Amino acid sequence: EFRRVLFRSIKVVLKAKAGENGKLFGSVTSKDVAEALTSQHHIKLDKKKFVMPDGIKTLGTTTVDVKIYTGVVGKLNVVVEQI
């Protein structure tokens, strides 16, 4: 339980270009999130652990499920900001 709460408090911030309506040009992928998690928090996870079938396509905060172990899913807050 402690691990889940600790992981939930982590926030990853990415920058992307978006139109006036907040829709991204392209999308933020699980690879982008994995690289940002490593560079910002020194936590290395395989991109396949992130449950993001279509990526993130809008600015703002998105909660992403992370498969840590079989049957254990954590939550990670991913913030996408305008460049």
N, CA, C and O atoms as a MOPAC input file, in Angstrom:
PM7 MOZYME 1SCF
protein

 N      0.82800 1    -1.19800 1     0.00000 1
 C      0.00000 1     0.00000 1     0.00000 1
 C      0.86900 1     1.25600 1     0.00000 1
 O      0.55800 1     2.22600 1    -0.69200 1
 N      1.94500 1     1.24200 1     0.76600 1
 C      2.84300 1     2.40400 1     0.81000 1
 C      3.41300 1     2.69600 1    -0.56700 1
 O      3.48900 1     3.85300 1    -0.97900 1
 N      3.81300 1     1.64900 1    -1.28100 1
 C      4.38400 1     1.83100 1    -2.61400 1
 C      3.36700 1     2.48200 1    -3.54600 1
 O      3.73800 1     3.34500 1    -4.34300 1
 N      2.13100 1     2.10300 1    -3.47000 1
 C      1.09800 1     2.66500 1    -4.33500 1
 C      0.89600 1     4.15200 1    -4.05800 1
 O      0.79900 1     4.94500 1    -4.99400 1
 N      0.83200 1     4.53600 1    -2.79000 1
 C      0.63400 1     5.94000 1    -2.41600 1
 C      1.84100 1     6.77000 1    -2.84700 1
 O      1.68500 1     7.87000 1    -3.37700 1
 N      3.03600 1     6.24500 1    -2.62100 1
 C      4.25400 1     6.94600 1    -2.99100 1
 C      4.31000 1     7.15900 1    -4.50900 1
 O      4.65600 1     8.24500 1    -4.97300 1
 N      3.97500 1     6.13900 1    -5.26100 1
 C      4.01700 1     6.22900 1    -6.72300 1
 C      2.97000 1     7.21400 1    -7.22500 1
 O      3.21900 1     7.94600 1    -8.18300 1
 N      1.82300 1     7.24000 1    -6.60100 1
 C      0.74600 1     8.13000 1    -7.02600 1
 C      1.12900 1     9.59400 1    -6.85500 1
 O      0.63200 1    10.45300 1    -7.58400 1
 N      2.00100 1     9.88600 1    -5.90300 1
 C      2.38100 1    11.27300 1    -5.64800 1
 C      3.39400 1    11.79900 1    -6.66500 1
 O      3.69600 1    12.99300 1    -6.66900 1
 N      3.91600 1    10.93700 1    -7.51600 1
 C      4.89600 1    11.36000 1    -8.52200 1
 C      4.18000 1    11.99900 1    -9.70400 1
 O      3.14200 1    11.51900 1   -10.15900 1
 N      4.75700 1    13.09100 1   -10.18800 1
 C      4.19500 1    13.79500 1   -11.33900 1
 C      5.29600 1    13.91900 1   -12.39500 1
 O      6.42900 1    14.28700 1   -12.08400 1
 N      4.95300 1    13.61300 1   -13.62300 1
 C      5.87400 1    13.75500 1   -14.74300 1
 C      5.36000 1    14.88900 1   -15.62400 1
 O      4.18000 1    14.92300 1   -15.97200 1
 N      6.24800 1    15.81900 1   -15.98400 1
 C      5.84800 1    16.96400 1   -16.80300 1
 C      6.51600 1    16.86800 1   -18.16200 1
 O      7.73200 1    16.69900 1   -18.25400 1
 N      5.71700 1    16.97700 1   -19.22000 1
 C      6.21400 1    16.97200 1   -20.58700 1
 C      5.73700 1    18.22900 1   -21.29200 1
 O      4.69700 1    18.78600 1   -20.94000 1
 N      6.48200 1    18.67100 1   -22.27100 1
 C      6.10300 1    19.85700 1   -23.05800 1
 C      5.79500 1    19.41100 1   -24.48500 1
 O      6.48700 1    18.55500 1   -25.03700 1
 N      4.76300 1    19.99000 1   -25.07200 1
 C      4.36900 1    19.63800 1   -26.43400 1
 C      3.70800 1    20.83200 1   -27.10800 1
 O      3.19400 1    21.73100 1   -26.44200 1
 N      3.72800 1    20.83000 1   -28.42500 1
 C      3.04200 1    21.87400 1   -29.18500 1
 C      1.57400 1    21.50600 1   -29.32100 1
 O      1.22300 1    20.34900 1   -29.55400 1
 N      0.72100 1    22.51800 1   -29.16900 1
 C     -0.71800 1    22.28300 1   -29.26900 1
 C     -1.38300 1    23.45500 1   -29.95700 1
 O     -0.85000 1    24.56500 1   -29.98400 1
 N     -2.56400 1    23.19100 1   -30.51700 1
 C     -3.35800 1    24.23900 1   -31.13700 1
 C     -4.09400 1    25.04000 1   -30.07300 1
 O     -3.96100 1    24.77600 1   -28.87700 1
 N     -4.86700 1    26.01300 1   -30.51700 1
 C     -5.59200 1    26.89700 1   -29.58900 1
 C     -6.59500 1    26.14300 1   -28.71700 1
 O     -6.88900 1    26.56900 1   -27.60000 1
 N     -7.11500 1    25.03600 1   -29.21700 1
 C     -8.10700 1    24.27400 1   -28.45900 1
 C     -7.47800 1    23.30200 1   -27.46400 1
 O     -8.19700 1    22.55400 1   -26.80100 1
 N     -6.13300 1    23.30100 1   -27.34600 1
 C     -5.45300 1    22.41600 1   -26.41400 1
 C     -5.16600 1    21.03800 1   -26.96500 1
 O     -4.63700 1    20.18400 1   -26.25400 1
 N     -5.51000 1    20.80700 1   -28.23100 1
 C     -5.23700 1    19.51200 1   -28.85300 1
 C     -3.79300 1    19.49700 1   -29.36300 1
 O     -3.35100 1    20.42800 1   -30.03700 1
 N     -3.07100 1    18.42800 1   -29.03200 1
 C     -1.66500 1    18.33300 1   -29.41600 1
 C     -1.49800 1    18.07000 1   -30.90900 1
 O     -2.34900 1    17.45000 1   -31.54600 1
 N     -0.39500 1    18.54900 1   -31.44500 1
 C      0.02000 1    18.17500 1   -32.79700 1
 C      0.76900 1    16.86000 1   -32.63700 1
 O      1.95200 1    16.86100 1   -32.29800 1
 N      0.09800 1    15.74500 1   -32.87600 1
 C      0.67000 1    14.42900 1   -32.58500 1
 C      0.17200 1    13.97800 1   -31.22600 1
 O     -0.91200 1    14.37600 1   -30.80100 1
 N      0.95600 1    13.14600 1   -30.53100 1
 C      0.53800 1    12.69600 1   -29.20500 1
 C      1.76100 1    12.37600 1   -28.35600 1
 O      2.86400 1    12.18400 1   -28.86800 1
 N      1.53900 1    12.32100 1   -27.04400 1
 C      2.57400 1    11.91000 1   -26.10400 1
 C      2.43600 1    10.40000 1   -25.95700 1
 O      1.35800 1     9.90300 1   -25.63300 1
 N      3.51900 1     9.67300 1   -26.19300 1
 C      3.48400 1     8.20500 1   -26.17700 1
 C      4.02000 1     7.64700 1   -24.85900 1
 O      4.56400 1     8.37600 1   -24.03000 1
 N      3.85200 1     6.34400 1   -24.69000 1
 C      4.38300 1     5.68200 1   -23.49900 1
 C      5.90700 1     5.79100 1   -23.46300 1
 O      6.49600 1     5.85200 1   -22.38400 1
 N      6.54200 1     5.81600 1   -24.61800 1
 C      8.00100 1     5.99300 1   -24.66300 1
 C      8.38800 1     7.36600 1   -24.11400 1
 O      9.35400 1     7.48300 1   -23.35900 1
 N      7.63800 1     8.40700 1   -24.49200 1
 C      7.88900 1     9.75900 1   -23.97500 1
 C      7.75600 1     9.79500 1   -22.45500 1
 O      8.58300 1    10.39300 1   -21.76700 1
 N      6.71100 1     9.15300 1   -21.93600 1
 C      6.46400 1     9.14800 1   -20.49200 1
 C      7.56600 1     8.37600 1   -19.76700 1
 O      8.04300 1     8.81600 1   -18.72100 1
 N      7.97300 1     7.23300 1   -20.31300 1
 C      9.03400 1     6.42700 1   -19.68900 1
 C     10.33900 1     7.21000 1   -19.62100 1
 O     11.02700 1     7.18700 1   -18.60000 1
 N     10.68500 1     7.90700 1   -20.71300 1
 C     11.92200 1     8.69400 1   -20.74300 1
 C     11.85700 1     9.86500 1   -19.75700 1
 O     12.84700 1    10.16600 1   -19.09100 1
 N     10.70400 1    10.52300 1   -19.65900 1
 C     10.54100 1    11.63800 1   -18.73000 1
 C     10.60200 1    11.15500 1   -17.28000 1
 O     11.17700 1    11.83400 1   -16.43000 1
 N     10.01900 1     9.99800 1   -16.99000 1
 C     10.05400 1     9.43800 1   -15.63700 1
 C     11.49800 1     9.14000 1   -15.23400 1
 O     11.89200 1     9.38700 1   -14.09400 1
 N     12.26900 1     8.61700 1   -16.15700 1
 C     13.68000 1     8.32800 1   -15.88200 1
 C     14.47200 1     9.61400 1   -15.66100 1
 O     15.24200 1     9.70800 1   -14.70600 1
 N     14.29100 1    10.60500 1   -16.53200 1
 C     15.08700 1    11.83000 1   -16.41900 1
 C     14.66800 1    12.70200 1   -15.23600 1
 O     15.51300 1    13.35800 1   -14.62600 1
 N     13.37800 1    12.71800 1   -14.90500 1
 C     12.90000 1    13.60000 1   -13.83500 1
 C     12.93700 1    12.96700 1   -12.45100 1
 O     13.09200 1    13.67400 1   -11.45600 1
 N     12.79600 1    11.62700 1   -12.37000 1
 C     12.68600 1    10.97500 1   -11.06000 1
 C     13.65500 1     9.80200 1   -10.88200 1
 O     13.65700 1     9.16300 1    -9.83000 1
 N     14.46700 1     9.51500 1   -11.88600 1
 C     15.43500 1     8.40900 1   -11.83500 1
 C     14.75800 1     7.06300 1   -11.58200 1
 O     15.31000 1     6.18900 1   -10.91500 1
 N     13.54400 1     6.91600 1   -12.13300 1
 C     12.81800 1     5.65200 1   -12.06000 1
 C     12.74300 1     5.10500 1   -13.48000 1
 O     12.18300 1     5.74300 1   -14.37200 1
 N     13.30700 1     3.92600 1   -13.68100 1
 C     13.34600 1     3.36300 1   -15.02800 1
 C     12.30700 1     2.24900 1   -15.13500 1
 O     12.38000 1     1.24200 1   -14.43100 1
 N     11.33900 1     2.45100 1   -16.02900 1
 C     10.31300 1     1.44300 1   -16.30400 1
 C     10.21400 1     1.25100 1   -17.80900 1
 O     10.39400 1     2.19300 1   -18.58200 1
 N      9.92900 1     0.04000 1   -18.20900 1
 C      9.73400 1    -0.25700 1   -19.62600 1
 C      8.47000 1     0.44200 1   -20.12100 1
 O      7.47200 1     0.51200 1   -19.40400 1
 N      8.51500 1     0.95600 1   -21.34100 1
 C      7.35300 1     1.66800 1   -21.89800 1
 C      6.11500 1     0.78200 1   -21.98000 1
 O      4.99500 1     1.29300 1   -22.01000 1
 N      6.29700 1    -0.53100 1   -22.01600 1
 C      5.16100 1    -1.45700 1   -22.09500 1
 C      4.37800 1    -1.52600 1   -20.79000 1
 O      3.26600 1    -2.05500 1   -20.76600 1
 N      4.94000 1    -1.00000 1   -19.70600 1
 C      4.25400 1    -1.00200 1   -18.40200 1
 C      3.15700 1     0.06400 1   -18.33200 1
 O      2.26100 1    -0.02400 1   -17.49200 1
 N      3.22500 1     1.07100 1   -19.21300 1
 C      2.25700 1     2.16600 1   -19.19100 1
 C      1.04100 1     1.81000 1   -20.04800 1
 O      1.18400 1     1.41800 1   -21.20600 1
 N     -0.14700 1     1.94700 1   -19.47500 1
 C     -1.38400 1     1.63200 1   -20.18900 1
 C     -1.86600 1     2.90800 1   -20.87400 1
 O     -2.56500 1     3.73100 1   -20.28200 1
 N     -1.46600 1     3.04800 1   -22.15800 1
 C     -1.81100 1     4.24800 1   -22.93600 1
 C     -2.07200 1     3.82800 1   -24.38700 1
 O     -1.25000 1     4.10200 1   -25.26100 1
 N     -3.18800 1     3.17500 1   -24.65100 1
 C     -3.41600 1     2.63900 1   -25.99900 1
 C     -3.36600 1     3.68000 1   -27.11500 1
 O     -2.89100 1     3.38100 1   -28.21000 1
 N     -3.84600 1     4.89200 1   -26.85700 1
 C     -3.87100 1     5.91600 1   -27.91100 1
 C     -2.95400 1     7.09100 1   -27.60900 1
 O     -2.96800 1     8.07600 1   -28.34600 1
 N     -2.15600 1     7.01900 1   -26.54500 1
 C     -1.30200 1     8.13800 1   -26.17300 1
 C     -2.13300 1     9.26100 1   -25.56000 1
 O     -3.34000 1     9.12200 1   -25.36300 1
 N     -1.47000 1    10.36900 1   -25.26500 1
 C     -2.14600 1    11.54800 1   -24.71200 1
 C     -2.20600 1    12.58600 1   -25.81900 1
 O     -1.18600 1    12.89900 1   -26.43200 1
 N     -3.39300 1    13.12100 1   -26.07900 1
 C     -3.57500 1    14.01000 1   -27.22300 1
 C     -4.00700 1    15.42700 1   -26.85200 1
 O     -4.28200 1    16.24200 1   -27.73300 1
 N     -4.06700 1    15.72700 1   -25.54300 1
 C     -4.48000 1    17.06100 1   -25.12100 1
 C     -3.56700 1    17.58700 1   -24.01300 1
 O     -2.89800 1    16.81800 1   -23.32200 1
 N     -3.55300 1    18.91500 1   -23.85900 1
 C     -2.81400 1    19.53600 1   -22.76200 1
 C     -3.51100 1    19.22800 1   -21.44300 1
 O     -4.70000 1    18.90700 1   -21.42300 1
 N     -2.77100 1    19.32600 1   -20.34100 1
 C     -3.36000 1    19.13400 1   -19.02400 1
 C     -2.82200 1    17.89900 1   -18.33700 1
 O     -1.82800 1    17.31300 1   -18.76600 1
 N     -3.49900 1    17.50900 1   -17.25300 1
 C     -3.07000 1    16.36700 1   -16.44800 1
 C     -3.87600 1    15.13200 1   -16.81600 1
 O     -5.10300 1    15.17900 1   -16.90400 1
 N     -3.17300 1    14.03200 1   -17.02700 1
 C     -3.79500 1    12.74600 1   -17.32000 1
 C     -3.24800 1    11.72700 1   -16.32900 1
 O     -2.04100 1    11.68300 1   -16.09200 1
 N     -4.11700 1    10.91300 1   -15.75300 1
 C     -3.67000 1     9.84000 1   -14.87000 1
 C     -3.49200 1     8.58700 1   -15.71300 1
 O     -4.42400 1     8.12100 1   -16.36900 1
 N     -2.27200 1     8.04700 1   -15.68000 1
 C     -1.93000 1     6.88300 1   -16.49000 1
 C     -1.75100 1     5.67600 1   -15.56800 1
 O     -1.06700 1     5.76600 1   -14.54900 1
 N     -2.36900 1     4.54500 1   -15.93000 1
 C     -2.15900 1     3.30800 1   -15.18400 1
 C     -0.79800 1     2.73200 1   -15.54300 1
 O     -0.38000 1     2.76400 1   -16.70000 1
 N     -0.10900 1     2.20200 1   -14.52400 1
 C      1.20300 1     1.59300 1   -14.72000 1
 C      1.15900 1     0.19300 1   -14.13400 1
 O      0.91200 1     0.01800 1   -12.94000 1
 N      1.40000 1    -0.81700 1   -14.98800 1
 C      1.41900 1    -2.20500 1   -14.52700 1
 C      2.77100 1    -2.46200 1   -13.86100 1
 O      3.79200 1    -2.59000 1   -14.53700 1
 N      2.76500 1    -2.53700 1   -12.53300 1
 C      4.01300 1    -2.70700 1   -11.79500 1
 C      4.37600 1    -4.19200 1   -11.70600 1
 O      5.48300 1    -4.59100 1   -12.06400 1
 N      3.44000 1    -4.99300 1   -11.23000 1
 C      3.59100 1    -6.43900 1   -11.18100 1
 C      2.26800 1    -7.02800 1   -11.64100 1
 O      1.31000 1    -6.28800 1   -11.86400 1
 N      2.19900 1    -8.33600 1   -11.78500 1
 C      0.94400 1    -8.98400 1   -12.12100 1
 C     -0.07900 1    -8.68000 1   -11.03700 1
 O      0.14100 1    -8.99300 1    -9.86700 1
 N     -1.17700 1    -8.08200 1   -11.41200 1
 C     -2.23000 1    -7.75200 1   -10.45700 1
 C     -2.00200 1    -6.47100 1    -9.67200 1
 O     -2.85700 1    -6.09100 1    -8.87100 1
 N     -0.87500 1    -5.78900 1    -9.87400 1
 C     -0.59800 1    -4.53400 1    -9.16200 1
 C     -0.48400 1    -3.40700 1   -10.17700 1
 O      0.41500 1    -3.39900 1   -11.01700 1
 N     -1.41200 1    -2.45100 1   -10.08700 1
 C     -1.43200 1    -1.32600 1   -11.01300 1
 C     -1.29200 1    -0.03400 1   -10.22100 1
 O     -2.05100 1     0.21900 1    -9.28600 1
 N     -0.30900 1     0.78300 1   -10.60700 1
 C     -0.12400 1     2.07900 1    -9.97100 1
 C     -0.71200 1     3.16800 1   -10.84500 1
 O     -1.10100 1     2.91700 1   -11.98500 1
 N     -0.77600 1     4.36300 1   -10.31600 1
 C     -1.27400 1     5.52200 1   -11.05200 1
 C     -0.15100 1     6.54400 1   -11.13000 1
 O      0.56300 1     6.76700 1   -10.15200 1
 N      0.00200 1     7.15700 1   -12.28400 1
 C      1.03100 1     8.17100 1   -12.48100 1
 C      0.37500 1     9.39700 1   -13.10800 1
 O     -0.33700 1     9.28000 1   -14.10600 1
 N      0.61100 1    10.57400 1   -12.52700 1
 C      0.07800 1    11.80900 1   -13.09100 1
 C      1.04900 1    12.33700 1   -14.13000 1
 O      2.21600 1    12.59300 1   -13.83100 1
 N      0.55900 1    12.50000 1   -15.35200 1
 C      1.35400 1    13.02900 1   -16.46100 1
 C      0.76900 1    14.37800 1   -16.83800 1
 O     -0.40000 1    14.47700 1   -17.20900 1
 N      1.59700 1    15.42200 1   -16.73800 1
 C      1.16500 1    16.77300 1   -17.07400 1
 C      1.78400 1    17.17300 1   -18.40100 1
 O      3.00500 1    17.15100 1   -18.55400 1
 N      0.94800 1    17.53600 1   -19.35800 1
 C      1.42400 1    17.98800 1   -20.65500 1
 C      1.19200 1    19.48600 1   -20.73000 1
 O      0.06000 1    19.95800 1   -20.62300 1
 N      2.28500 1    20.23400 1   -20.91700 1
 C      2.20800 1    21.69500 1   -20.97300 1
 C      2.56800 1    22.18000 1   -22.36500 1
 O      3.28400 1    21.51300 1   -23.11200 1
 N      2.05700 1    23.34900 1   -22.69100 1
 C      2.33800 1    23.99900 1   -23.97500 1
 C      3.81500 1    24.40500 1   -24.03400 1
 O      4.36000 1    24.90300 1   -23.04900 1
 N      4.45800 1    24.19300 1   -25.18100 1
 C      5.85300 1    24.65900 1   -25.36600 1
 C      5.83700 1    26.15500 1   -25.47800 1
 O      6.89000 1    26.77300 1   -25.63800 1

